[in-house]
Amino acid sequence: MALIKISFAEIIDILIAKGVIPDRISNIEIDGSYISFVYRTGKVFPSVIEVTLQYLEFEKGALIFSISTGWLADKLLRVFPFEQSKYFQFDHPNIFIFVDTIIKDKFPVLQIEKINFNKERFEINFFTIH
């Protein structure tokens, strides 16, 4: 078993480099357990939505975040479908990032045992699969 200590910023950089974060997401900023970004809707109105995610927990292979937006954007998020994938799922007010699936697809020899969060850093316990 191994332990990796990694910050939100480092995780975001890795996910961008691996093509996991959709192009519709930009201007990512991190503050403690909060991640803020701009989501381009692909619609005429609103063309962008400012979003803040608060990290809640790691459960059943997924990082779970609470999503917060402005009043209008909140109403629109309930109407317009959020871009779903095998890596991300939106179920208002939470967004799930399926880390186990990402790891299996991008780093198939690794498996996560548990994830703890402490002041902008994740502590990830994992082991290798032979």
C-alpha positions, 0 to 999 in steps of 0.5 A, a space after each residue: 500500500 502507498 500514500 500520496 499527499 496531493 493538493 486540489 491544484 495538483 489534482 486539477 493539473 493532472 486531470 486537465 493534462 489527462 483530458 478528464 476535465 471538459 473544455 466547458 470548464 475554465 478559470 478554476 480557482 481553489 480556496 480550502 475545500 472550495 473550487 470555483 470555476 466558469 462553466 460554459 453552457 453552450 447556450 445563448 443565455 446564459 453562455 456561462 455560469 459561475 460555479 463553486 463546489 465545496 468538497 463534502 466527502 469520498 464515498 463509494 469511489 466518488 468525490 462528492 461536492 456540493 454545488 453553489 451558483 447564483 439564483 438564476 444559474 441554480 434555476 437553469 441548472 435544474 432545467 438544462 442537463 449538465 454534461 454527464 459522463 462516466 467520470 462526472 454526474 450531477 444530481 442537484 445539489 451535488 456533483 459526483 466525480 468518480 475517482 475510481 473510474 478515472 483511476 481504472 481508465 487512466 492508471 489501470 494498475 492502481 486501486 484507491 483504498 481510501 481518501 482523506 481531506 485535510 486543509 486543501 490536501 488529499 491523502 490517498 491510500 492506494 495499492 497496486 493491482 497485478 
